[in-house]
Amino acid sequence: MDPPRTLFVVTLWRDSKELLQLRHDLYGSDAVKKERAVNKVFAWRLRKPDGLPLLLDSTADIVDVRLQDGKGVLKHNALRLLYATALSRFITGLADTQIDLTRDKPSWFSPGKSLQLPLPLLEIRHRIVHRHLPSLAELKRASQDSLDWLWEWYWSQLDYAFGTAKHDNDNGEVEGSEVIREKLQSVLKTYLKERKSEIKARSKDSKAAETAISTYNLRYAPTSTSTPPARIQNSLLRLLIDDSMLLPTDKKLGFSMSGAFLIWDPILLALCQSIVPVSTLLMSMMGAMNAPSASRAMVNMEMDPVKEGLCEWILHILCSDEWGAHQARKLTEDTLIACFSAPTYWNLKVAEGVLEDGDVANRTEWRAVLDAARSEEVEETGADGMEVDVELIEEEALPVERVQEKIQGPRKVVGLWRSRPIGWVPEGWEDDE
C-alpha cells in the first residue's frame, strides 16, 4: 500500500500574518494603508488571475471604489458606474458559487449560520442590472453593507481558520457583529442614563460623554489582529442612526427635537473630535433619511417622522451654535451637492434649511438651483400633491383602427387590446424606407 501523499496548497500570501495584516489595512481608517493593501491584491490578481478567493477579490474592488470616491476627483455619474460595477460583480459572483459555498462550508461555522446575502443587496443588484441605476447614496450604503457582510462571513472567520481567535477577547473567542453591537449598546445605554441624571441636576459639563468615549477607546484600541476601528465605527453609527437611538422613542410628525439634541449633543461632539468625522456622520444620516421606509404601511415618505427627525439632526449639525466648531463651508457645500445630486423630498428640505440658516457662500446661486429642483419636483407630482411615477403615466387608450400616423417607439396605453396575428401592421402605417 502506497504511503499517503502530502497535498500542498499554494497561496499568494506568504503566511497567515500577511493575510491578517491585509485584512486590518483594508478595513482600517488609514487611506494610505488601504490603497497599499488594494494594490497588493491587484498584484496578486495579475500573478494568478484564478487564484484569488472571490470574497477577497470583491473586498479589494469595493474598497478601491470607496478610495476613488474619497479623493473627490471622479464625477458623479462615473462614481455611480464604478460602485454599480463592483457591487454587481460581487453579488453575481457570490450567487453563482452559492451552492458550492454552502456545500463546502468550513467546519468552524456554527450549524445555524447561513451563507445568504441580505435581501437589500439582492434588490440593489437587480436594480443595477435590470432597472434604473440607483442613486449614489444608495450605492454607497450598499457598498458598506457588502463590506460588513464580507467581514462577517470571510475576514472574521480567518481567526478561527488560523487559530488566532485568542487575540480578540479574554475568552478566546472572536467578537462577531452581534457581540460588538451588544457591547456598544451597553455603552450608549449607560451614557443615556448618566446624561439624563446630569440634565436633571442642571450640570453644565457632561462627564457622561467623557466616560463613554474613554470606555470606547479602552475597549476598542486598534491592534493588527483585532477588529479594525472602521468596523466598530460602522456598528456604532448603525446603532445611533439606523436604530433611531438619536430620536425620541415616541417621535411624531412635527414634534420638537430639542430634547434629543440636549441628550445626544455631548457624545456626538466628542465622537466627532477623535473617532468619527462629521462628514461621515452626516452622510450616514442622509443615507438613512433617503432609505425606503421601514414600515410597509408608510406609503408617503413625507409623513415619516423618523425621516423628519434625521432631517432636523442634519440641519442642527450644520446650522446650530453648539456645532459651530465643526461647521465649515466646504462641509456645507458638500452637503448641498449631495442633496441636489439626488433631489428627493427630504434632501430638498435639508438644502432649504441650510440655505436659510447656514453659512453658505454664493447663496443666491444655490437658491436658483433649489428653485429649479423644486420646479422639477412639482412636474413629477399631480395637482393634488400625490406622487406620480413619470414612467407610468396613463395615456388615453386609442382604438387600433384610428392609428393613422407612424408612432416613433413604443407607447404605454390603458385599455384592452384586440388580438391580432403576429406581424400584423395597422392600416396607415408605411414600410420603413
C-alpha positions as a Markdown table, in Angstrom:
| # | Residue | x | y | z |
|---|---|---|---|---|
| 1 | Met | 0.0 | 0.0 | 0.0 |
| 2 | Asp | 1.4 | 3.4 | -1.0 |
| 3 | Pro | 2.0 | 5.9 | 1.8 |
| 4 | Pro | -0.3 | 8.9 | 1.8 |
| 5 | Arg | 0.9 | 11.8 | -0.2 |
| 6 | Thr | 1.1 | 15.3 | 1.3 |
| 7 | Leu | -1.0 | 17.8 | -0.6 |
| 8 | Phe | 0.4 | 21.3 | -0.7 |
| 9 | Val | -1.8 | 24.4 | -1.2 |
| 10 | Val | 0.0 | 27.3 | -2.8 |
| 11 | Thr | -1.3 | 30.7 | -1.7 |
| 12 | Leu | -0.4 | 34.2 | -2.9 |
| 13 | Trp | 0.3 | 35.4 | 0.6 |
| 14 | Arg | 3.4 | 34.2 | 2.4 |
| 15 | Asp | 1.7 | 33.3 | 5.7 |
| 16 | Ser | -1.3 | 33.9 | 7.9 |
| 17 | Lys | 0.2 | 37.1 | 9.3 |
| 18 | Glu | 0.4 | 38.7 | 5.9 |
| 19 | Leu | -3.3 | 38.0 | 5.2 |
| 20 | Leu | -4.4 | 39.2 | 8.7 |
| 21 | Gln | -2.4 | 42.4 | 8.1 |
| 22 | Leu | -4.0 | 42.8 | 4.8 |
| 23 | Arg | -7.4 | 42.4 | 6.5 |
| 24 | His | -6.5 | 45.1 | 9.0 |
| 25 | Asp | -5.4 | 47.5 | 6.3 |
| 26 | Leu | -8.4 | 47.0 | 4.1 |
| 27 | Tyr | -10.8 | 47.6 | 7.0 |
| 28 | Gly | -8.7 | 50.3 | 8.8 |
| 29 | Ser | -9.1 | 54.0 | 8.7 |
| 30 | Asp | -5.7 | 54.9 | 7.1 |
| 31 | Ala | -6.3 | 55.7 | 3.5 |
| 32 | Val | -2.6 | 55.2 | 2.6 |
| 33 | Lys | -2.5 | 51.7 | 4.1 |
| 34 | Lys | -5.9 | 50.9 | 2.4 |
| 35 | Glu | -4.5 | 51.9 | -1.0 |
| 36 | Arg | -1.4 | 49.9 | -0.4 |
| 37 | Ala | -3.5 | 46.8 | 0.5 |
| 38 | Val | -5.7 | 47.2 | -2.6 |
| 39 | Asn | -2.6 | 47.4 | -4.8 |
| 40 | Lys | -1.2 | 44.3 | -3.2 |
| 41 | Val | -4.4 | 42.4 | -4.1 |
| 42 | Phe | -4.3 | 43.7 | -7.6 |
| 43 | Ala | -0.7 | 42.5 | -7.9 |
| 44 | Trp | -1.8 | 39.0 | -6.7 |
| 45 | Arg | -4.5 | 39.1 | -9.3 |
| 46 | Leu | -2.0 | 39.7 | -12.1 |
| 47 | Arg | 0.2 | 36.9 | -10.9 |
| 48 | Lys | -2.6 | 34.3 | -10.7 |
| 49 | Pro | -5.9 | 35.6 | -12.1 |
| 50 | Asp | -7.8 | 32.5 | -11.0 |
| 51 | Gly | -6.0 | 32.1 | -7.7 |
| 52 | Leu | -7.8 | 34.7 | -5.6 |
| 53 | Pro | -10.7 | 33.8 | -3.4 |
| 54 | Leu | -13.9 | 35.5 | -4.7 |
| 55 | Leu | -14.6 | 37.3 | -1.4 |
| 56 | Leu | -11.1 | 38.6 | -1.0 |
| 57 | Asp | -11.1 | 39.9 | -4.6 |
| 58 | Ser | -14.5 | 41.5 | -4.1 |
| 59 | Thr | -13.4 | 43.3 | -1.0 |
| 60 | Ala | -10.5 | 44.9 | -2.8 |
| 61 | Asp | -12.8 | 46.1 | -5.6 |
| 62 | Ile | -15.3 | 47.7 | -3.3 |
| 63 | Val | -12.6 | 49.3 | -1.1 |
| 64 | Asp | -10.9 | 50.6 | -4.2 |
| 65 | Val | -14.1 | 52.3 | -5.4 |
| 66 | Arg | -14.6 | 53.9 | -1.9 |
| 67 | Leu | -11.0 | 55.2 | -2.1 |
| 68 | Gln | -11.6 | 56.8 | -5.5 |
| 69 | Asp | -14.7 | 58.3 | -4.1 |
| 70 | Gly | -12.8 | 59.8 | -1.2 |
| 71 | Lys | -10.3 | 61.5 | -3.5 |
| 72 | Gly | -13.1 | 63.7 | -4.9 |
| 73 | Val | -11.7 | 63.5 | -8.5 |
| 74 | Leu | -14.3 | 61.5 | -10.3 |
| 75 | Lys | -17.6 | 62.9 | -11.4 |
| 76 | His | -21.0 | 61.9 | -10.0 |
| 77 | Asn | -22.0 | 59.5 | -12.8 |
| 78 | Ala | -18.6 | 57.9 | -13.1 |
| 79 | Leu | -18.7 | 57.1 | -9.4 |
| 80 | Arg | -22.2 | 55.6 | -9.8 |
| 81 | Leu | -21.0 | 53.3 | -12.5 |
| 82 | Leu | -17.9 | 52.3 | -10.5 |
| 83 | Tyr | -20.0 | 51.4 | -7.4 |
| 84 | Ala | -22.5 | 49.6 | -9.6 |
| 85 | Thr | -19.9 | 47.5 | -11.3 |
| 86 | Ala | -18.1 | 46.5 | -8.1 |
| 87 | Leu | -21.4 | 45.6 | -6.3 |
| 88 | Ser | -22.9 | 43.7 | -9.2 |
| 89 | Arg | -19.6 | 41.7 | -9.7 |
| 90 | Phe | -19.6 | 40.8 | -6.0 |
| 91 | Ile | -23.2 | 39.8 | -5.7 |
| 92 | Thr | -23.5 | 38.0 | -9.0 |
| 93 | Gly | -20.2 | 36.1 | -8.4 |
| 94 | Leu | -21.4 | 35.0 | -5.0 |
| 95 | Ala | -24.8 | 34.0 | -6.3 |
| 96 | Asp | -23.1 | 31.8 | -9.0 |
| 97 | Thr | -21.0 | 30.0 | -6.4 |
| 98 | Gln | -23.7 | 29.9 | -3.7 |
| 99 | Ile | -24.2 | 26.1 | -4.0 |
| 100 | Asp | -20.5 | 25.3 | -3.7 |
| 101 | Leu | -20.0 | 27.7 | -0.8 |
| 102 | Thr | -23.0 | 26.1 | 1.1 |
| 103 | Arg | -21.8 | 22.5 | 0.4 |
| 104 | Asp | -18.1 | 23.3 | 1.3 |
| 105 | Lys | -18.9 | 25.4 | 4.4 |
| 106 | Pro | -15.9 | 25.4 | 6.8 |
| 107 | Ser | -16.0 | 23.1 | 9.8 |
| 108 | Trp | -15.7 | 26.0 | 12.3 |
| 109 | Phe | -19.0 | 27.6 | 11.0 |
| 110 | Ser | -21.8 | 27.0 | 13.5 |
| 111 | Pro | -24.7 | 24.9 | 12.2 |
| 112 | Gly | -27.1 | 27.9 | 12.3 |
| 113 | Lys | -25.0 | 30.1 | 10.0 |
| 114 | Ser | -26.4 | 30.5 | 6.5 |
| 115 | Leu | -24.5 | 31.9 | 3.6 |
| 116 | Gln | -27.2 | 34.1 | 2.4 |
| 117 | Leu | -26.9 | 37.7 | 1.2 |
| 118 | Pro | -29.3 | 40.3 | 2.8 |
| 119 | Leu | -32.3 | 41.0 | 0.6 |
| 120 | Pro | -31.4 | 44.7 | 0.2 |
| 121 | Leu | -28.2 | 43.7 | -1.6 |
| 122 | Leu | -30.0 | 41.3 | -3.9 |
| 123 | Glu | -32.6 | 44.0 | -4.6 |
| 124 | Ile | -29.9 | 46.7 | -5.5 |
| 125 | Arg | -28.1 | 44.2 | -7.8 |
| 126 | His | -31.5 | 43.6 | -9.6 |
| 127 | Arg | -31.9 | 47.4 | -9.9 |
| 128 | Ile | -28.4 | 47.8 | -11.3 |
| 129 | Val | -28.8 | 45.2 | -13.9 |
| 130 | His | -32.5 | 45.4 | -14.9 |
| 131 | Arg | -33.8 | 48.8 | -13.9 |
| 132 | His | -32.6 | 52.4 | -13.4 |
| 133 | Leu | -29.2 | 52.8 | -11.8 |
| 134 | Pro | -29.7 | 53.5 | -8.0 |
| 135 | Ser | -28.6 | 56.9 | -6.6 |
| 136 | Leu | -25.0 | 57.4 | -5.4 |
| 137 | Ala | -26.2 | 57.5 | -1.8 |
| 138 | Glu | -27.9 | 54.1 | -2.1 |
| 139 | Leu | -24.8 | 52.6 | -3.8 |
| 140 | Lys | -22.5 | 53.9 | -1.1 |
| 141 | Arg | -24.8 | 52.4 | 1.5 |
| 142 | Ala | -24.9 | 49.1 | -0.3 |
| 143 | Ser | -21.1 | 49.1 | -0.5 |
| 144 | Gln | -20.8 | 49.4 | 3.2 |
| 145 | Asp | -23.4 | 46.7 | 3.7 |
| 146 | Ser | -21.3 | 44.5 | 1.4 |
| 147 | Leu | -18.1 | 45.1 | 3.3 |
| 148 | Asp | -20.0 | 44.3 | 6.6 |
| 149 | Trp | -21.2 | 41.0 | 5.1 |
| 150 | Leu | -17.7 | 40.2 | 3.8 |
| 151 | Trp | -16.2 | 40.9 | 7.2 |
| 152 | Glu | -18.8 | 38.7 | 9.0 |
| 153 | Trp | -18.6 | 35.7 | 6.5 |
| 154 | Tyr | -15.0 | 35.8 | 5.4 |
| 155 | Trp | -12.5 | 38.0 | 7.1 |
| 156 | Ser | -13.6 | 37.4 | 10.7 |
| 157 | Gln | -13.5 | 33.7 | 10.1 |
| 158 | Leu | -9.8 | 33.8 | 9.4 |
| 159 | Asp | -9.2 | 33.9 | 13.1 |
| 160 | Tyr | -10.8 | 30.5 | 13.5 |
| 161 | Ala | -9.0 | 29.1 | 10.4 |
| 162 | Phe | -5.6 | 30.3 | 11.6 |
| 163 | Gly | -6.2 | 29.7 | 15.3 |
| 164 | Thr | -5.7 | 33.3 | 16.3 |
| 165 | Ala | -9.1 | 33.8 | 17.9 |
| 166 | Lys | -7.4 | 34.4 | 21.3 |
| 167 | His | -6.3 | 37.9 | 20.2 |
| 168 | Asp | -9.8 | 39.4 | 20.2 |
| 169 | Asn | -11.1 | 38.9 | 23.8 |
| 170 | Asp | -10.2 | 37.4 | 27.1 |
| 171 | Asn | -12.4 | 34.3 | 26.5 |
| 172 | Gly | -10.5 | 33.2 | 23.3 |
| 173 | Glu | -13.4 | 34.0 | 21.0 |
| 174 | Val | -13.7 | 36.3 | 18.0 |
| 175 | Glu | -16.2 | 39.0 | 18.5 |
| 176 | Gly | -18.9 | 38.8 | 15.9 |
| 177 | Ser | -21.2 | 41.6 | 14.8 |
| 178 | Glu | -23.8 | 40.8 | 17.4 |
| 179 | Val | -21.3 | 40.8 | 20.3 |
| 180 | Ile | -19.8 | 44.1 | 19.2 |
| 181 | Arg | -23.3 | 45.5 | 18.8 |
| 182 | Glu | -24.3 | 44.4 | 22.3 |
| 183 | Lys | -21.3 | 46.0 | 23.9 |
| 184 | Leu | -21.7 | 49.3 | 22.1 |
| 185 | Gln | -25.4 | 49.3 | 23.0 |
| 186 | Ser | -24.4 | 48.8 | 26.6 |
| 187 | Val | -22.0 | 51.8 | 26.4 |
| 188 | Leu | -24.7 | 54.0 | 24.9 |
| 189 | Lys | -27.4 | 53.0 | 27.4 |
| 190 | Thr | -25.1 | 53.8 | 30.3 |
| 191 | Tyr | -24.4 | 57.2 | 28.7 |
| 192 | Leu | -28.1 | 57.8 | 28.2 |
| 193 | Lys | -28.8 | 57.1 | 31.9 |
| 194 | Glu | -26.0 | 59.2 | 33.2 |
| 195 | Arg | -26.8 | 62.1 | 30.8 |
| 196 | Lys | -30.4 | 62.2 | 31.9 |
| 197 | Ser | -29.2 | 62.5 | 35.5 |
| 198 | Glu | -26.9 | 65.4 | 34.5 |
| 199 | Ile | -29.8 | 67.2 | 32.9 |
| 200 | Lys | -31.9 | 66.8 | 36.0 |
| 201 | Ala | -29.1 | 68.2 | 38.1 |
| 202 | Arg | -28.6 | 71.0 | 35.5 |
| 203 | Ser | -24.9 | 70.2 | 35.2 |
| 204 | Lys | -23.1 | 72.3 | 32.5 |
| 205 | Asp | -20.2 | 69.9 | 31.8 |
| 206 | Ser | -21.0 | 66.4 | 30.6 |
| 207 | Lys | -18.9 | 63.8 | 32.4 |
| 208 | Ala | -21.1 | 61.1 | 30.9 |
| 209 | Ala | -19.7 | 61.8 | 27.4 |
| 210 | Glu | -16.1 | 61.6 | 28.7 |
| 211 | Thr | -16.8 | 58.3 | 30.4 |
| 212 | Ala | -18.4 | 56.8 | 27.3 |
| 213 | Ile | -15.6 | 57.9 | 25.0 |
| 214 | Ser | -13.0 | 56.6 | 27.4 |
| 215 | Thr | -14.8 | 53.2 | 27.6 |
| 216 | Tyr | -15.0 | 53.0 | 23.8 |
| 217 | Asn | -11.3 | 53.8 | 23.4 |
| 218 | Leu | -10.2 | 51.4 | 26.1 |
| 219 | Arg | -12.2 | 48.6 | 24.7 |
| 220 | Tyr | -11.5 | 49.1 | 21.0 |
| 221 | Ala | -7.9 | 50.2 | 20.9 |
| 222 | Pro | -6.7 | 49.1 | 17.5 |
| 223 | Thr | -4.2 | 46.2 | 17.0 |
| 224 | Ser | -3.1 | 44.3 | 14.0 |
| 225 | Thr | -5.3 | 41.3 | 14.7 |
| 226 | Ser | -8.4 | 42.9 | 16.4 |
| 227 | Thr | -11.5 | 44.2 | 14.7 |
| 228 | Pro | -10.5 | 47.3 | 12.7 |
| 229 | Pro | -11.7 | 50.6 | 14.1 |
| 230 | Ala | -13.7 | 51.4 | 10.9 |
| 231 | Arg | -15.7 | 48.3 | 11.5 |
| 232 | Ile | -16.6 | 49.4 | 15.1 |
| 233 | Gln | -17.4 | 52.9 | 13.9 |
| 234 | Asn | -19.9 | 51.5 | 11.4 |
| 235 | Ser | -21.6 | 49.4 | 14.1 |
| 236 | Leu | -21.8 | 52.5 | 16.3 |
| 237 | Leu | -23.4 | 54.6 | 13.6 |
| 238 | Arg | -25.9 | 51.9 | 12.8 |
| 239 | Leu | -27.0 | 51.8 | 16.4 |
| 240 | Leu | -27.3 | 55.6 | 16.7 |
| 241 | Ile | -28.9 | 56.2 | 13.3 |
| 242 | Asp | -30.5 | 53.1 | 11.8 |
| 243 | Asp | -31.9 | 52.0 | 15.1 |
| 244 | Ser | -33.1 | 55.6 | 15.8 |
| 245 | Met | -31.4 | 55.9 | 19.2 |
| 246 | Leu | -30.9 | 59.6 | 18.4 |
| 247 | Leu | -34.7 | 60.1 | 18.1 |
| 248 | Pro | -37.3 | 60.3 | 20.8 |
| 249 | Thr | -39.0 | 56.9 | 21.3 |
| 250 | Asp | -42.4 | 58.4 | 20.7 |
| 251 | Lys | -41.4 | 60.7 | 17.8 |
| 252 | Lys | -44.4 | 62.1 | 16.0 |
| 253 | Leu | -44.5 | 64.2 | 12.9 |
| 254 | Gly | -43.9 | 67.9 | 13.8 |
| 255 | Phe | -42.7 | 67.2 | 17.4 |
| 256 | Ser | -39.8 | 69.2 | 18.7 |
| 257 | Met | -36.3 | 67.6 | 18.7 |
| 258 | Ser | -34.8 | 69.9 | 21.3 |
| 259 | Gly | -34.8 | 67.1 | 24.0 |
| 260 | Ala | -32.9 | 64.7 | 21.7 |
| 261 | Phe | -30.4 | 67.4 | 20.9 |
| 262 | Leu | -29.8 | 68.2 | 24.6 |
| 263 | Ile | -29.2 | 64.5 | 25.4 |
| 264 | Trp | -27.1 | 63.4 | 22.4 |
| 265 | Asp | -25.1 | 66.5 | 21.5 |
| 266 | Pro | -22.3 | 65.9 | 24.1 |
| 267 | Ile | -21.4 | 62.4 | 23.0 |
| 268 | Leu | -21.8 | 63.2 | 19.3 |
| 269 | Leu | -19.5 | 66.2 | 19.6 |
| 270 | Ala | -16.9 | 64.1 | 21.5 |
| 271 | Leu | -17.2 | 61.3 | 18.8 |
| 272 | Cys | -16.6 | 63.8 | 16.0 |
| 273 | Gln | -13.5 | 65.2 | 17.7 |
| 274 | Ser | -11.5 | 62.0 | 17.6 |
| 275 | Ile | -13.4 | 59.0 | 16.3 |
| 276 | Val | -15.9 | 59.7 | 13.6 |
| 277 | Pro | -15.5 | 62.5 | 11.1 |
| 278 | Val | -18.5 | 64.9 | 10.9 |
| 279 | Ser | -18.8 | 64.3 | 7.2 |
| 280 | Thr | -19.2 | 60.5 | 7.8 |
| 281 | Leu | -21.9 | 61.2 | 10.4 |
| 282 | Leu | -23.8 | 63.5 | 8.0 |
| 283 | Met | -23.6 | 61.1 | 5.1 |
| 284 | Ser | -24.8 | 58.2 | 7.3 |
| 285 | Met | -27.8 | 60.3 | 8.4 |
| 286 | Met | -28.6 | 61.3 | 4.8 |
| 287 | Gly | -28.4 | 57.7 | 3.7 |
| 288 | Ala | -30.8 | 56.6 | 6.4 |
| 289 | Met | -33.1 | 59.6 | 5.6 |
| 290 | Asn | -33.4 | 58.6 | 2.0 |
| 291 | Ala | -33.7 | 54.9 | 2.5 |
| 292 | Pro | -37.1 | 53.2 | 2.0 |
| 293 | Ser | -39.4 | 53.4 | 5.0 |
| 294 | Ala | -39.1 | 50.6 | 7.4 |
| 295 | Ser | -42.9 | 50.3 | 7.7 |
| 296 | Arg | -44.6 | 49.0 | 4.6 |
| 297 | Ala | -47.7 | 51.0 | 5.6 |
| 298 | Met | -45.8 | 54.2 | 5.2 |
| 299 | Val | -46.7 | 55.0 | 1.6 |
| 300 | Asn | -45.9 | 58.7 | 1.6 |
| 301 | Met | -42.3 | 59.3 | 2.7 |
| 302 | Glu | -43.2 | 62.9 | 3.5 |
| 303 | Met | -45.2 | 61.7 | 6.5 |
| 304 | Asp | -42.4 | 59.6 | 8.0 |
| 305 | Pro | -41.5 | 61.0 | 11.5 |
| 306 | Val | -38.1 | 59.2 | 11.5 |
| 307 | Lys | -37.0 | 60.8 | 8.3 |
| 308 | Glu | -38.2 | 64.2 | 9.6 |
| 309 | Gly | -36.1 | 63.6 | 12.8 |
| 310 | Leu | -33.0 | 62.8 | 10.7 |
| 311 | Cys | -33.5 | 65.9 | 8.6 |
| 312 | Glu | -33.6 | 68.0 | 11.7 |
| 313 | Trp | -30.5 | 66.4 | 13.0 |
| 314 | Ile | -28.6 | 67.2 | 9.8 |
| 315 | Leu | -29.8 | 70.9 | 10.0 |
| 316 | His | -28.8 | 71.0 | 13.7 |
| 317 | Ile | -25.3 | 69.9 | 13.0 |
| 318 | Leu | -24.8 | 72.2 | 10.0 |
| 319 | Cys | -26.5 | 75.3 | 11.4 |
| 320 | Ser | -26.7 | 75.3 | 15.3 |
| 321 | Asp | -24.3 | 77.2 | 17.6 |
| 322 | Glu | -23.5 | 74.0 | 19.5 |
| 323 | Trp | -21.8 | 72.5 | 16.4 |
| 324 | Gly | -20.0 | 75.8 | 15.4 |
| 325 | Ala | -16.5 | 74.3 | 15.9 |
| 326 | His | -17.3 | 71.6 | 13.4 |
| 327 | Gln | -19.0 | 73.7 | 10.8 |
| 328 | Ala | -17.1 | 74.6 | 7.6 |
| 329 | Arg | -18.2 | 76.0 | 4.3 |
| 330 | Lys | -16.8 | 73.0 | 2.4 |
| 331 | Leu | -18.8 | 70.6 | 4.6 |
| 332 | Thr | -21.9 | 72.7 | 3.9 |
| 333 | Glu | -21.2 | 72.8 | 0.2 |
| 334 | Asp | -20.6 | 69.1 | 0.0 |
| 335 | Thr | -23.9 | 68.5 | 1.7 |
| 336 | Leu | -25.7 | 70.8 | -0.8 |
| 337 | Ile | -24.1 | 68.9 | -3.7 |
| 338 | Ala | -25.2 | 65.6 | -2.2 |
| 339 | Cys | -28.8 | 67.0 | -1.8 |
| 340 | Phe | -29.0 | 68.3 | -5.4 |
| 341 | Ser | -27.4 | 65.2 | -6.9 |
| 342 | Ala | -30.4 | 63.2 | -5.6 |
| 343 | Pro | -33.2 | 65.8 | -5.2 |
| 344 | Thr | -35.6 | 63.7 | -3.0 |
| 345 | Tyr | -38.2 | 65.4 | -0.8 |
| 346 | Trp | -36.1 | 65.3 | 2.3 |
| 347 | Asn | -32.8 | 66.2 | 0.6 |
| 348 | Leu | -34.5 | 69.4 | -0.7 |
| 349 | Lys | -35.8 | 70.0 | 2.8 |
| 350 | Val | -32.2 | 69.9 | 4.1 |
| 351 | Ala | -31.0 | 72.2 | 1.3 |
| 352 | Glu | -33.7 | 74.7 | 2.0 |
| 353 | Gly | -32.9 | 74.7 | 5.7 |
| 354 | Val | -29.1 | 75.1 | 5.1 |
| 355 | Leu | -29.7 | 78.0 | 2.7 |
| 356 | Glu | -31.9 | 79.6 | 5.3 |
| 357 | Asp | -29.8 | 79.3 | 8.4 |
| 358 | Gly | -26.3 | 78.0 | 7.4 |
| 359 | Asp | -23.1 | 79.7 | 6.5 |
| 360 | Val | -23.2 | 79.4 | 2.7 |
| 361 | Ala | -21.1 | 81.1 | 0.0 |
| 362 | Asn | -22.9 | 82.1 | -3.2 |
| 363 | Arg | -26.3 | 81.8 | -1.5 |
| 364 | Thr | -28.1 | 83.3 | -4.5 |
| 365 | Glu | -26.8 | 80.8 | -7.0 |
| 366 | Trp | -27.6 | 77.9 | -4.6 |
| 367 | Arg | -31.2 | 79.2 | -4.3 |
| 368 | Ala | -31.5 | 79.2 | -8.0 |
| 369 | Val | -30.5 | 75.5 | -8.1 |
| 370 | Leu | -33.1 | 74.8 | -5.3 |
| 371 | Asp | -35.8 | 76.6 | -7.2 |
| 372 | Ala | -35.0 | 74.5 | -10.3 |
| 373 | Ala | -35.1 | 71.3 | -8.3 |
| 374 | Arg | -38.4 | 72.3 | -6.7 |
| 375 | Ser | -40.0 | 73.0 | -10.1 |
| 376 | Glu | -38.9 | 69.6 | -11.4 |
| 377 | Glu | -40.4 | 68.0 | -8.3 |
| 378 | Val | -43.7 | 69.8 | -9.0 |
| 379 | Glu | -43.8 | 68.5 | -12.5 |
| 380 | Glu | -43.4 | 64.9 | -11.3 |
| 381 | Thr | -46.3 | 65.2 | -8.9 |
| 382 | Gly | -50.0 | 65.5 | -9.6 |
| 383 | Ala | -52.0 | 68.7 | -8.9 |
| 384 | Asp | -53.2 | 67.3 | -5.6 |
| 385 | Gly | -49.6 | 66.7 | -4.4 |
| 386 | Met | -49.8 | 62.9 | -4.8 |
| 387 | Glu | -46.6 | 61.2 | -6.1 |
| 388 | Val | -46.8 | 60.0 | -9.7 |
| 389 | Asp | -44.3 | 57.7 | -11.4 |
| 390 | Val | -43.5 | 59.7 | -14.6 |
| 391 | Glu | -42.7 | 56.4 | -16.4 |
| 392 | Leu | -46.1 | 55.0 | -15.8 |
| 393 | Ile | -48.3 | 58.0 | -16.7 |
| 394 | Glu | -51.5 | 56.6 | -18.1 |
| 395 | Glu | -52.5 | 57.8 | -21.5 |
| 396 | Glu | -55.9 | 57.7 | -23.1 |
| 397 | Ala | -56.4 | 54.4 | -24.9 |
| 398 | Leu | -56.7 | 54.7 | -28.7 |
| 399 | Pro | -58.6 | 52.2 | -30.9 |
| 400 | Val | -56.2 | 50.3 | -33.0 |
| 401 | Glu | -58.1 | 51.3 | -36.2 |
| 402 | Arg | -57.7 | 55.0 | -35.6 |
| 403 | Val | -53.9 | 54.9 | -35.7 |
| 404 | Gln | -53.2 | 56.9 | -38.9 |
| 405 | Glu | -49.6 | 58.1 | -38.4 |
| 406 | Lys | -46.4 | 56.3 | -37.7 |
| 407 | Ile | -45.5 | 56.4 | -34.0 |
| 408 | Gln | -41.9 | 56.6 | -33.0 |
| 409 | Gly | -41.1 | 53.9 | -30.4 |
| 410 | Pro | -43.4 | 52.0 | -28.1 |
| 411 | Arg | -46.2 | 53.7 | -26.2 |
| 412 | Lys | -47.9 | 52.7 | -23.0 |
| 413 | Val | -51.7 | 52.9 | -23.2 |
| 414 | Val | -54.6 | 51.8 | -21.0 |
| 415 | Gly | -57.3 | 49.5 | -22.2 |
| 416 | Leu | -57.8 | 46.1 | -23.7 |
| 417 | Trp | -56.1 | 45.2 | -26.9 |
| 418 | Arg | -57.7 | 43.3 | -29.7 |
| 419 | Ser | -55.8 | 40.1 | -30.6 |
| 420 | Arg | -54.1 | 40.3 | -34.0 |
| 421 | Pro | -51.9 | 37.8 | -35.9 |
| 422 | Ile | -48.1 | 38.1 | -35.3 |
| 423 | Gly | -46.6 | 40.5 | -37.9 |
| 424 | Trp | -49.9 | 42.4 | -38.4 |
| 425 | Val | -49.4 | 46.1 | -39.3 |
| 426 | Pro | -52.3 | 48.6 | -38.7 |
| 427 | Glu | -53.7 | 50.4 | -41.7 |
| 428 | Gly | -52.0 | 53.7 | -42.4 |
| 429 | Trp | -48.5 | 52.5 | -41.4 |
| 430 | Glu | -46.0 | 52.5 | -44.2 |
| 431 | Asp | -42.9 | 50.4 | -44.6 |
| 432 | Asp | -39.6 | 51.7 | -43.4 |
| 433 | Glu | -37.5 | 53.0 | -46.2 |
